[in-house]
Amino acid sequence: MCTGKCSRLVGLTLVVAALACMAANILLLFPNAENQWTPDNITKQAWLMGGVIGGGLMVLCTGCSSVRAGGKGCCGYGCCGNRCRMLRSVFCSIFGGLGAFYCLVVSCTALADGPWCEMEGQKWASPFKDLSESYLRNQTVWEVCVNPPSIVLWHVVLFSILLGLSLLELVLCGIQVVNGLLGTVCGDCRKDNDRAGEGL
């Protein structure tokens, strides 16, 4: 696959993944899809915005840059092709990789600590944080969380989605770094008729 087509494919995938990360992080701010909970009732890792900032906006910039790198370059089609945009996509991919890594760390920490919830006696805490056995393997302990309803499942599913998406984004950013370097050195291998209809 030529560097231009690969760049566009990677870029479009990153855009979709970034939007999905942002949606998952926003849902974490509304436990059980309810808006009655105050900021003090929401898990700290949700407020770190790993999915909105890291896996979201930072990767979204990378995706847009990669898509543009697969189009017509600022120097035309000749020997230069789109090498300028390919080089820029390399730096953007490193930036996006850092964002994906931030999202990955936040998600791993959130899954390890468990949700912030109300237990019996109206006490709010992270009941699974210091358990010797992971709460992920023992679903019977989930009942200790009274409010928000189904918060443990909500927490686990959404942070697992963020974890998986951030891993995918890291891999794709790494691929685009290599692809962008090849595109910078070798140029775009596409023929002129493959570029028909592409704008600047």
Wavefront OBJ file of the C-alpha trace (Angstrom):
o trace
v 0.000 0.000 0.000
v 1.404 3.396 -0.927
v 2.160 5.957 1.775
v -0.634 8.314 0.727
v -3.414 5.730 0.893
v -2.029 4.316 4.136
v -1.944 7.797 5.635
v -5.577 8.464 4.743
v -6.714 5.099 6.109
v -4.818 5.586 9.376
v -6.084 9.149 9.663
v -9.741 8.256 9.185
v -9.452 5.444 11.725
v -7.850 7.810 14.224
v -10.625 10.365 13.742
v -13.304 7.759 14.467
v -11.390 6.413 17.486
v -10.868 9.928 18.867
v -14.568 10.770 18.613
v -15.454 7.477 20.314
v -13.006 8.267 23.157
v -14.581 11.663 23.670
v -18.069 10.157 23.770
v -17.021 7.492 26.307
v -15.376 10.053 28.581
v -18.412 12.334 28.473
v -20.667 9.399 29.416
v -18.454 8.785 32.455
v -19.467 12.215 33.736
v -23.108 11.066 33.778
v -23.159 7.807 35.793
v -25.915 5.449 34.708
v -26.867 8.066 32.077
v -28.283 10.351 34.796
v -27.444 14.004 35.390
v -28.425 14.143 39.063
v -24.934 13.459 40.367
v -22.629 16.251 41.539
v -18.927 16.456 40.609
v -18.092 15.038 44.049
v -20.002 11.864 43.149
v -17.990 11.137 40.000
v -14.777 9.134 39.744
v -11.644 11.289 39.758
v -10.228 9.662 36.609
v -13.284 10.763 34.642
v -12.397 14.388 35.462
v -8.822 13.879 34.243
v -10.377 13.868 30.748
v -8.118 11.175 29.344
v -10.688 10.402 26.666
v -11.576 14.005 25.821
v -8.106 15.570 25.831
v -5.630 12.712 25.384
v -7.365 10.054 23.312
v -9.771 12.650 21.924
v -8.563 16.099 20.861
v -4.849 15.274 20.659
v -5.493 12.195 18.519
v -8.132 14.031 16.474
v -5.458 16.537 15.411
v -3.237 13.628 14.409
v -6.030 12.007 12.416
v -6.814 15.195 10.493
v -3.123 15.726 9.769
v -2.766 12.159 8.490
v -5.797 12.486 6.221
v -4.393 15.708 4.774
v -0.981 14.092 4.339
v -2.586 11.594 1.979
v -3.874 14.384 -0.274
v -2.209 16.731 -2.704
v 0.896 18.312 -1.233
v 1.762 21.975 -0.983
v 4.552 21.516 -3.534
v 2.409 19.831 -6.173
v 2.750 16.328 -7.524
v 6.289 16.312 -8.889
v 9.373 15.068 -7.092
v 8.293 16.788 -3.862
v 4.708 15.527 -3.843
v 3.212 15.801 -0.391
v 6.455 15.345 1.545
v 5.890 18.493 3.587
v 2.569 17.208 4.883
v 4.004 13.750 5.456
v 6.753 15.219 7.609
v 4.226 17.280 9.541
v 2.114 14.157 10.098
v 5.123 12.491 11.739
v 5.318 15.186 14.415
v 1.534 15.198 14.807
v 1.590 11.417 15.245
v 4.129 11.704 18.045
v 1.868 14.308 19.655
v -1.145 12.036 19.215
v 0.780 9.086 20.609
v 1.438 11.049 23.790
v -2.272 11.804 24.062
v -3.176 8.142 23.552
v -0.623 7.131 26.189
v -2.156 9.603 28.652
v -5.597 8.108 28.010
v -4.142 4.616 28.467
v -2.578 5.458 31.843
v -5.757 7.127 33.134
v -7.892 4.173 32.016
v -5.571 1.590 33.588
v -5.549 3.519 36.865
v -9.338 3.853 36.842
v -9.845 0.141 36.233
v -7.340 -0.754 38.955
v -8.877 1.586 41.573
v -12.520 0.975 40.740
v -15.367 3.490 40.814
v -16.151 6.162 43.381
v -19.521 5.247 44.856
v -21.850 5.523 47.813
v -21.817 2.581 50.211
v -24.166 1.755 53.047
v -24.362 4.552 55.606
v -24.183 7.213 52.865
v -20.401 7.020 52.822
v -18.669 7.824 49.517
v -15.383 6.033 48.788
v -13.469 3.750 46.417
v -14.249 0.420 48.086
v -12.209 -1.708 45.668
v -8.996 0.302 45.737
v -7.214 -1.614 48.514
v -8.692 -5.072 48.010
v -6.228 -7.954 47.827
v -8.248 -9.542 45.016
v -9.272 -7.612 41.933
v -12.944 -6.658 41.914
v -12.943 -7.351 38.172
v -12.713 -11.102 38.862
v -15.250 -11.115 41.688
v -18.516 -9.509 40.672
v -20.212 -10.435 43.951
v -18.449 -7.532 45.684
v -19.999 -5.055 43.257
v -23.093 -4.938 45.442
v -21.200 -2.854 48.011
v -21.805 0.157 45.751
v -25.336 1.446 46.323
v -25.253 4.657 44.283
v -25.077 5.587 41.479
v -27.023 2.536 40.302
v -24.963 0.054 38.248
v -21.936 2.322 38.651
v -19.425 -0.547 38.699
v -20.579 -1.930 35.345
v -20.769 1.604 33.907
v -17.237 2.314 35.126
v -15.731 -0.962 33.901
v -17.332 -0.914 30.444
v -16.520 2.703 29.586
v -12.964 2.679 30.904
v -12.366 -0.648 29.126
v -13.516 0.999 25.905
v -11.126 3.884 26.533
v -8.321 1.425 27.276
v -8.891 -0.521 24.061
v -9.227 2.600 21.916
v -6.104 4.199 23.373
v -4.107 1.037 22.614
v -5.406 1.114 19.032
v -4.519 4.811 18.758
v -0.995 4.166 20.028
v -0.458 1.471 17.401
v -1.887 3.624 14.604
v 0.195 6.647 15.621
v 3.287 4.442 15.548
v 2.340 3.170 12.088
v 1.851 6.733 10.845
v 5.255 7.793 12.194
v 6.901 5.079 10.089
v 4.602 5.707 7.106
v 5.167 9.456 7.313
v 8.938 9.040 7.381
v 8.748 6.779 4.315
v 6.499 9.307 2.595
v 8.901 12.130 3.430
v 11.913 10.288 2.053
v 10.346 8.441 -0.888
v 7.377 10.642 -1.749
v 3.836 9.549 -2.573
v 3.709 6.492 -4.813
v 0.194 7.219 -6.119
v -0.382 8.056 -9.756
v -2.012 11.289 -10.862
v -5.320 9.603 -11.742
v -5.522 8.258 -8.155
v -5.557 11.858 -6.946
v -8.372 12.974 -9.201
v -10.869 15.069 -7.301
v -8.636 15.725 -4.299
v -8.373 19.278 -3.109
v -5.500 21.156 -1.634
l 1 2 3 4 5 6 7 8 9 10 11 12 13 14 15 16 17 18 19 20 21 22 23 24 25 26 27 28 29 30 31 32 33 34 35 36 37 38 39 40 41 42 43 44 45 46 47 48 49 50 51 52 53 54 55 56 57 58 59 60 61 62 63 64 65 66 67 68 69 70 71 72 73 74 75 76 77 78 79 80 81 82 83 84 85 86 87 88 89 90 91 92 93 94 95 96 97 98 99 100 101 102 103 104 105 106 107 108 109 110 111 112 113 114 115 116 117 118 119 120 121 122 123 124 125 126 127 128 129 130 131 132 133 134 135 136 137 138 139 140 141 142 143 144 145 146 147 148 149 150 151 152 153 154 155 156 157 158 159 160 161 162 163 164 165 166 167 168 169 170 171 172 173 174 175 176 177 178 179 180 181 182 183 184 185 186 187 188 189 190 191 192 193 194 195 196 197 198 199 200
